[in-house]
């Protein structure tokens, strides 16, 4: 990541107005969106949108031709081009041929994409943005920070200062007054402009129509009052039919601004009469700009399903800290990173892709079902292939892929860190260039003895006299930092009659390498673990780390396929079928009558933190809650319990300046509950939250759910416990 980009990140993080404005909107959006979608089957709606938009992406060329034929039959002039420069030239020529000296515009990200405004202004044509947010951006000479609300990063007082400078009148920061200023300033421009330029939210092939969804009414004035109307439309806006358009219109306001409906929906079909009786000169420009290339890419074609609602930005924990002028280029946020890599060039996405923390909020809320996190990982993979990995990462991954060396270094690490570890095994200060790692949270010391050693001392039932056998995949943190968590897992499963093995050759799950784009390294991790975990005939492969569970259960097949190791796919599928997370397995065992919490008494109040992978990929966050309540815990839900804690695996090392405020927000939400215990199923989140609370001097304890279940889970009455009592 370049130094200048990090400076931009730092400036944004230290801009209280920006973080305040974005934070307030993000908080309000979640609840308002839920109300907007009340009574609507969101999953069914987005399934349908994804299906129809995917169809359009697979048939772009046919839809372009159909749209062109139907629009031209109604009097429109249709220009199709893949070249932004030719599009700019076409629009300028139309303006010059008609003697246009002033243009009014409604919001159009496509015109931002081709940098139309400065091109026209350099040719001597006045261009006036008439959307309130776009006008603010134009006056401040900024770039839009959001696809729907371009000036969302600014406060009303900042806007009042901008308008005061433009009008020469000192204006108060009162929204009603500022809106009146916009109306007054714009009205004359609508009446005197020779051309109106718009975008389109949807382009309907069966009718040759464009659809505009707005709240301010300016788009209607832009498209009706001037005698010339030019609409710039990206290929991705094409749908087959009006019924397809209706799906987008239904979802767009709810997902974009949490409104039930937008104020205006305008459908423009063919030429209309001007006030003097002449026919409007209507030009519809269909822009490719690598969209057909994207449609032919099996990985990225799903990005063409985007309806430009920007809901992915509204729920992104990173976006609400730095905004779209840092996290993005023309298009902002995660989806903006993807579009930048395609519509501009891959290397332009190099810095901004590093801001994605892979929490998955965007994927969960996207009305077009785009897997934005996965596509950003694919960008990282392609960057790694094209440009190579940084030397430091290469060195780290070469060690990780050498299992014996990796584990030997971790064992040896105990001797080093024990010298700097304080009370309760925390490392609170690190020297020199490592100091940033402990500025905002303490780190756990490496355990004196890893789980792979201590598990051998747990007296387990004889394998010949148990119901089932399971292999435990510990992952790096449980094995070398939190072996007591692994011991708790083993004890609980023993009580259900399950003997637990620890395959010695297991190694890193590969998630750090995959998340960094190093798919070759991740593939080797996958092969090593497939061999280790399938070496014994077990019913389950159990993991108590959601990130590791996702790697074993879902990622290995994708990684192996992407690097051409198809011969391992069948074994990867077998491992996936055997893999199960700890709490889901315990819930299953309770349901089967093999475990119980019958003697549970009222225990301390606690709150539960949902890890990102656990909630949004495994969709398993209800199981631990049910079990903990059955064990006697009263759970008090914290605000934003499923919002990222800022760990993100190696993200907290690469981007500590962003990880820190995300964690601070999480800690505040925890403290606001008034509980004395936080529970989670993720050892990474355990490390982050526990370290943050320790750094703050908080007495609140943090535990993995397995620790609490080990204290209270018992074999079902009527079944003999298979756990031996060491004292017997």
N, C-alpha and C positions, 0 to 999 in steps of 0.2 A: 504494500500500500504506500503510495507516494506521500512525501512529507507535506506537500501542499494540501492534499486531500485530508490528511489528519488534522491540519490546521483548520480546515473548513468544518470538520466534525467538532473540534474544540470550540470554535466560535459559536456554533449552533447550540452546543450543550450549555454554554455560558450565557445564552440569550434568554433571560427570564421571560420576556414577552412572548417569544416563540414557543418555548416549552409550556408556558402557561396556557396560551391559546390552543395549542394542539392537545394538551392534556385535558382541558375542560371539554373540548369537543369529543374526544375519545371516550371520556366517561359518560357523557350524555348519550352518545350514539348507541352504545350497547343496549341500554334499556329501551330507548326509543325504537330501535330496530325490532326488538322482540315484540313490542306493541304493534308495530306496523305489519308484521307478519302473523299476528294473532289470528287463528282460525284458518290459516293457509298452510297446506302441506308443502313446506319449503323444499324438502328433499324431492318430492314428486315434481315440483315446478322446475327445480334446477336440473333434474334428470332430463326433462323435456327440452329445456333450453340447450343443454349440452348436446343432446341428440340432434336437434335441428341445426345448431351452429356447426357441429361436426360435419353434418351433411353438406352444409354450405361450403365449408373449408375443403371438402373433398371434391366439390364441383364448382370451384371458383370460375374457371374459364367459361363454362356453360352459363352460369348465372350472369356473368359480365355481358355476354352476348345477348342473353334474354332481356336483361335490364336495358341495354342500349337500344335494342329493337323497339321495346315498348315505350321507352321515354321519347325516342325520336318520332315515333308514330303520333305522339301527343305534342309535337312541336319543339321539344328540347333539343339542344345541340349537345352531344355526348362526346367527350374527349377522354381517351384511355391512354395512360402512359405509365411506364416504370421509372421514368427519369424526373426527379424533382426539378431540375433546371428547366426542362421543357415545359413542365407545368407552370412554373413561375413566368416563363416567357409567354405562354399561352394567355394567362390571366392579364399580363401587362398589355399584350396586343389587343385583347378585347377592350380593355379600358381606354387605350389610346385611340383605337378605331372609333369608339363612341364619344370621344372627347371628355372622358371622365377625369376630373381633377380632385374629387373627394370620394372616399370609399368608407362606408360604415360596415362593421363586422360584428357578427355574433360569435359566441365562443366556438372555437374550432382548434382542436389539438392537431389536426392534420396540417393546418396552416402553420402551426408552431413547428411541426416536424420538418417542413421544407423552408422555414425561415422566410416566410412570405412578406411580412410587414417591412423589414428593412430593405428588401429588394424593391418593393413598390415605392417606398419613401425616397430611395436613392434616385428613382426615375422621376421624382418631382410630384408624386401623388400623395395627398394627405390621407392617412389611414386612421380611422377612429374606432377603437374598441368600444362597444356599447354594453357589453355585459359588465356589471358593476365590478366584479372581481378582476376581470381582464383589464378594465380601465385603470384600476389601481396599479396593477402590474405594469401596464404601459407607462403610466406616469412615473413610476419609481424605477423604470428600466430594469426590472427584475425578470426572472423566469417563473412561470406558474409553479406553485409548490404542490398542486393537487389537480387532478384531472377534472373534477367537478367544481371545486371551490378553490380557485387559483390563488386567492389571497388569504386563505384560512390561517396562515402563520402570523398574520398581523392583527393587532388589537384595534378596537374602534377608535382609541385615542391616537394611535399611529395613523390610521386612515384619515382622521380629522385633520391632522397636521399636513398630510399630503394634499387633501382637498383645499385646505386653507391657502397653501402655497399656489395651487392652480387657480383659485378664484380671487385671490387677493383679499379674502374676508376671513377673519378669525372665526373658526367654526368650533362648536363644542363637540365632544365625543358622544353625541346622542344619535342613535341609529336612525330614528325617524327623520331627523334633520338632515343627516348625511344622504339618506335615500332621496329626499327632495332635491338636494343639490345635484345628484346624478340625473334625475328626471329633467331638471331645468337645463343642465348642460347638454344633455343628449338630444332633446326635442328638436332643436334647430338643425342639428346634423342629419337627423332622419329625413327632414324635409328638403334638404339641399344636396344630399349625396347623389351622385350619378350611378353608383353601383353599390349593391349589397353583397357581401360575401358571408356564406354560412358553411357550417359543416353538415353532418347528418348523424343522427343516432342509429338510424336503420335505413337501408335502401332495399326496396321490395322489387324483386325481379319480375314477378307476374304482372305488375301494374306500371313499372317504371317510376314509382313514387319514392320520395324521400320523406322520412319522419323526423321531426324535431321535437324533443322533449325538454321543456324549459320552465322556469319559474318567474322570470322577470318580464316576459312579453316582448323583450327587445328583438328576439329572433323573428317574430311576426312582422315587426316594423321593418327590419332589415330585408326580409324576403318579399315585402309587398310594396313599400313606398318607392324605392329607386326603380328606374326603368330597366335596369340590368341586374339580374340575380345570378351569381356564380356560387355553386356548391362544390366543395372539395370533399370527396368521399373515399376513404380507404376501402380496399377490397373486402376487409373483414366485416364491414357494415352490411354486406349483402346477405339477404335471406331469400328463401324461395317465395314465400307467400305472406299475405297480410295476417294470416293466423299465426305464422312464425313471429311476425313483428309484434303481435299482441302479447306474446310471451315475454318479450324483452320489455315492452311498455309496462307490463304488470310488475316485473321485478326491479326495474331500474330505479324508480324513486324510493322504493323501500330499502334497497341496498345502498344507494348513493347517499341519501340525506335522511333516511328513516321517515319518509313521508308516506302516507297511504297512497296518494296520487300526486302527480306534479300539477302545477297550476295550468300549464298549457301543453297540449299535444297537437302539433300542426302537421298535416300531411299535404305535401306539395306534389301535385300530379300535372305535369305539362304546363303549357303557357297559360297565363291569365291576362286579363285586360288591365292596363294602366288607367290612371284617372282621366287621361285624355283620349281613351278609347283604343290606343295602340296596344299591340301584343307585347308582353314582357319578353325581353331577350334573355332566355333561360339557358344557362350553360352548366351542365352536370359533368364534373371531372372525376373519373374513377382512377384512383392512384394505386399502383401496385407497390413500388418501392420495396421489393424483395418479399412481398407477401405470398406470391405464388411459390417462391423458393421455400418459404417457411411451410407452406401447405404440403410440400413434397418431402419434408423432413419428418420422419416417423415420431421423433421425440417432441419436436416443437410445434407441430401443426395444431395441437390443442390450444396453443396460445391465441389462435385466431378465433376461439370461442368467446374471447373477452368482450363484454358489452360496455366497457369503460365506465363502470359504476364507481370504481375506486374504493369499494368496501374493503379491499385488502389493505389499503393504507389506513383506513379508519380503525382497524383493530391491531395494527402492527406496533409492537412495543418499541421498536427502534425508530420507526417513522415519527412517532409522537414525541420523540426526544430531539431529533435533528431536522425533521421536515423534508420536503421533497426537493428543495434546492440543493441539498447535500445528498440525500438518498434518492438519486435519480438524475436524469438528464432532461430531455424534453418531457418524457413520461416519467412519473415518480414511483418510488417504492419497488416492491418485488416484481410486479408485472412490468414496471418501467425498466427494470434491469434487463429483463428478457427482451423487451421491445428495442431497447438501446443496442443490445448485442446483434439484433437482426436489421433494424432499419438504419442504424448507423454502422457500427462495425464491432466485432467481438472485443477488440482491445479496449474500446471505450467503456466497456462494462467491467473492466478489471478491478477498478477500485470500488465501485458501488456494489458489486456482488458480495464483497467482503462484509458488508453491513448486515446481511441477512443472518439471523441467529438460528434459523431453521425450527422455529417454534410451531409452525403449522397453523397458526390462527387464520392466515389468509386462505389456505386450502379448505378449511372447515366452513368458511363463510362465503366463498365465491359462488355466485348464482350460476356460473357457467361450468363449475366443477373443474377448474384448471388446477393442476398440481404444481403450483408456483414453486414450492420448496424443491421439488424434484427437478424442475427445469433449471433452477439456479445451480443445483449440483451438477447438472449436465454442462452448464456454462463453465463451471470450475474445472470439470474434467477436460473439456476442449481447450481451455486456456493452459492447463497443465501439459496436454499433448503438444500444443502449438508453441508454448513458450518455456516449458519445463517448470519444475518446482524450485522454489528458493533453496539455497544451499543448506540452510538450517533445517528446513523440513525434510530434505533428502536425508540428512544425517540422522534425524530422529526416526524416520520411517525405516531406515536401514537397520537400526537397532531393534525396533519393534518387530521387524520381520525375522530377526534372529532370536528365536524363543529363548534359547539357553542364555544368551548374552543379556537379553532384556530382563529376564527374571533374576539373573545374577546381579545386575545393576540395582534392581529394586531391593533385593535383599541387602546388598551393601549400603544402599541409601539410608537404611535405618541408623547405621553407625554415625553417618554424617549429620542427619537431621536431629537425632536425639540430643546432640550437643546444643542445638539452638531452640529446641522445643521447650515451651513453658509448662505451666500447670495444665492438667487435664489433656496433655498431649497435643497442644496447639502450637503452631509456629506463627508468631505474631509479628515478626520482623525479619525481613531478608535484606541482604546488603546490595548496594550498588544497583546494577541494571535489573536485578530481580525485585527491587523494592516495590514496584507497582503491583506485584502479585499479592502483597499483604497490606496495601494501603487501606482497603475498604472491607476486608474480611480476613480472618485468620485462616490458616491452612492446617489440615490434619497432618500429624506426623506419620511417617511410614511405620506400620506395625512391627514390633520386634520379631514376631513370628507370623508369617502369612497363613492364610486359611489352608493352603495346600499342605501345611505342616500340622496345624492344630486339628484339622478334621480327622486325622488318623487317631487322635486320642479320644474322640467321642465314641462311647460304647453303643454301637448300633445293634439292632437285632440281627441274628444270623440270616444271611441271604437265603438260606434254604427254608426258613420258616417265616417268610414275610409274604404279604399279599402281592406286592409289586416292587420293582426296582426303578430308580431314577438316577440319572446323571445330573450333577449340579454344575451349571456353568456360572462361575463366580464373576467374571469380568475383572478388570484391573483394580478398581477401587475396593470392592469387597475382599478380594484376595489379599491385597497388600496394605490397605488402609483401614478397612472395617471388617476384619475377620469374624468379629463377634456377630455381625449380621448374618454371615454365612452359617455360623454355628447355630443361630436361632432357626434358620430355615431347616437345617438338618433335624433339629430336635422336634419341630412341629411335624415334619413329614414322618419321622420315626413313629410318633404317636398314632399315626393313621395306618401303620403297618407298611411303610415304604422304606426300603433300605436305600441309602443315598451313596453314590460313588462320586469320586472327584477325579475325572480323567486328567492325568498329570500333564499331558501334552497340549492342553488347551492354552490359548494365548489371547492377545487382544482381539476384540470382536471385529475390528476393522472400521468401526464407525469414524474414528478420528481421521483416518486416511481417506475414506469415502467423502466425508464432509469437506475435506481439503481439495478434492478433485484427483487424488492419487489412487485411481481405481486399480492399477496393477498391484499396488501394495495391499489394498483392501481385498482383492481377489485372492492373494496368497494367504492373508489372514483367514479368509473364508475356507480355503482348501485345508489349511492346518486344523481348523476347528471342526470341519466336517469329518476329517479322519479321526480326530481325537474323540469326538462325541458319539460317533457311530461305531466306535471300536467294540463297545460292549452292547449286549442285547438288553436294552432298557425300554420301559414303556414311555417314560417322560424324560425330556431334557428340560430341567427347571432353571429359570433365571429369576433373580430378584432385582434386576436392573432393567427398566423399560427400554433404554437405548440398546442394550445388548440383546434383549428379546426381539426387538424390531430387526436388528441386524441378522440374527439367526433365522427368524421366521419369515422376513420379507425381503431383506436387502441382498442376501447372498445370490439368489437367482438372477437378480437384475445386474449385479456387479459381474458375475461370472459370464453372463451372456454378453455384456458390453465389451469385455476384453477377449471374447472369442473362445472361452473355455467351456464349450457346450457339453463336453464329456462329463462335467461335474454337476450338471443340472438335475439329473435324477436323484443323486445323493443329497443335493441341496433341498429338493422337494421332500425327501424322506425326513431330513432334519427339521424342516419347517413343520411338518405334520406332528412331530414328537414334541416340539418346543412349546412351553406354556409358562406364563409368568406365575410367580409364587402365589399372589393373592387369589388369582382366578382358580388355581389348582386347589387351594385351601377351601374356597367357596364350594367347589365341586365335591370335595371330600366331606364337607359338612352336609351337603345335600344328599350324599350317599349314606349318611349316618355313620361315618367313620371318625368324625371329630365333632366335638361339641364345646360349648362354653357354658355349661349348665350351672356351674357354681359361681358364675360371674356376679360380682357385687358392684355397686356404684363406684366408679373410678374417677380420676381427675378429669376435669373438662379439657378438651383438646380441640384443635382445628386441624384440618387436613389440606395439604398442598398437593394439587394435581400436577404431576410432571407433564411436560408437553407431549412426549411420545406416548405416555400411558393414557392420557385423555383423548388425544386426537388421532393417534394411529392404532393403538391396541383397543381403544374405546372400552377400557376396563376399570374406570375410576369408581364405579359403584360398588364393585366387589369388596375392596378394603373398607369402605364406609360401612357396609352391612356387617362385615366381620367385626369391626371395632365396636360397633354399637352392641352386637351380640356379646362381646367380651365385657361390656359394662361401661364403655366410655361414652360420655355425652359429647357429641361433636357440635361445635359451633362454627358454622361456615363463615370463612373470612370473605371480604370483598375481593373480587377477582381471584378466586381460589385457583382458577385454571390459567392465570396469566403467568408467563415465563418469569423465572426467578433471576434470569441473567446469566445462568451457568453456560448453557449451550456447548458443553464439552470444552474444546480448545478455544471457543469464542472468548471465554473469560480471560484467557491468556493473551489472545491476539488483540482484543478490543476491551481492555479493562475500563477505559473511560466511559464506555456505554454499559458494560456489565454492572458497574457500580451503581448508577442511578436506578437501573431496573431492580436491582437487589434492594436498594433503599426503599423503594415503593412497596416491595413485597414485605419487608420487615415492618413497615408502618401498618400495613393491613393486618399482619399477624398481631402486632401489639394492640391494635384497636379492638381485637376480640376479647382481650382481657384474660385469655387462657394461659396456662403454664406449660403447655406441651403442644408441639407441632409434630404431626405425623406425615410421612411421605413414603412412597414405594420406590423412590429413585435415589441411589447413593450419590449421584452427582448433585441433585438438589439438596440432599442431606449435607453434603460438604459445603455448598454455597450458603445455605440458610444458617446452618450451625455456626459456620465461620463468621457470618455477618453478625449474628446475635452475640457471639463471643467478643467480637471487636467493639460492639456497642456496650459491652458489660451487662447484657441482659441475662436475667436468671431463667428465661424460658428455655426449656429443654427441647431437643429435636431428636426424634427416633424413627427408625425404619419400622414399618408395620410389623415385620417379622419378629422384632424384639418384643413387642407387646403381645403378639399371639403366642410366642414361646412361654410367656408368663402365665397365660390363662387357658390355652387350648389343652383339652384332655381327650383321651380316647373315649369313644362313645360308651356309656354304661352298657354292660352286657357283652362288651368286646374286651378281650385282654389287651392291655397296653403292651406294645412290643418294645417300649423303651426300658432298658435296664436301669435299675437304680444303682449307681456306682457305690453307694454307701451300704448296699445290702450284702 
